[in-house]
Amino acid sequence: MDAVMVLLAGVALSAFWLLAPSAPGDGSPEAGFARDMQAHHAQAVRMAMIIRD
């Protein structure tokens, strides 16, 4: 019974490791979107500072 539990735990952990999403690469659409949004938010902060002043 213990061997079966260890085997099932190993299978579950292996499946999680294989199916877990990885971080997007620098050239991926996700990374490009994040860079674009960083510039967009920087513009919004600048506009808010202009309005505040």
C-alpha positions as CSV (number, residue, x, y, z in Angstrom):
1,M,0.0,0.0,0.0
2,D,2.8,2.5,0.9
3,A,4.6,1.7,-2.4
4,V,1.4,2.4,-4.3
5,M,1.0,5.8,-2.6
6,V,4.7,6.7,-3.3
7,L,4.2,5.7,-6.9
8,L,1.0,7.8,-7.2
9,A,2.7,10.8,-5.6
10,G,5.6,10.5,-8.0
11,V,3.3,10.3,-11.0
12,A,1.3,13.3,-9.8
13,L,4.4,15.4,-9.2
14,S,5.8,14.4,-12.6
15,A,2.6,15.3,-14.3
16,F,2.5,18.7,-12.5
17,W,6.1,19.4,-13.5
18,L,5.5,18.5,-17.1
19,L,2.2,20.4,-17.5
20,A,3.1,23.5,-15.5
21,P,3.3,26.6,-17.6
22,S,6.8,28.0,-18.1
23,A,7.8,31.7,-18.1
24,P,7.4,33.4,-21.5
25,G,10.6,34.1,-23.4
26,D,11.8,37.6,-24.2
27,G,10.5,37.4,-27.8
28,S,7.1,36.0,-26.8
29,P,3.8,37.9,-27.4
30,E,3.3,38.0,-23.6
31,A,6.6,39.7,-23.0
32,G,5.9,42.2,-25.8
33,F,2.5,43.0,-24.3
34,A,4.1,43.5,-20.9
35,R,6.7,45.9,-22.4
36,D,4.0,47.8,-24.2
37,M,1.9,48.1,-21.1
38,Q,4.9,49.4,-19.1
39,A,5.3,52.2,-21.6
40,H,1.5,52.9,-21.6
41,H,1.4,53.1,-17.8
42,A,4.4,55.3,-17.7
43,Q,2.6,57.7,-20.0
44,A,-0.5,57.6,-17.7
45,V,1.7,58.5,-14.7
46,R,3.3,61.4,-16.6
47,M,-0.2,62.7,-17.6
48,A,-1.4,62.4,-14.0
49,M,1.7,64.4,-12.7
50,I,1.0,67.1,-15.3
51,I,-2.6,67.4,-14.2
52,R,-1.6,67.4,-10.5
53,D,0.9,70.2,-11.1
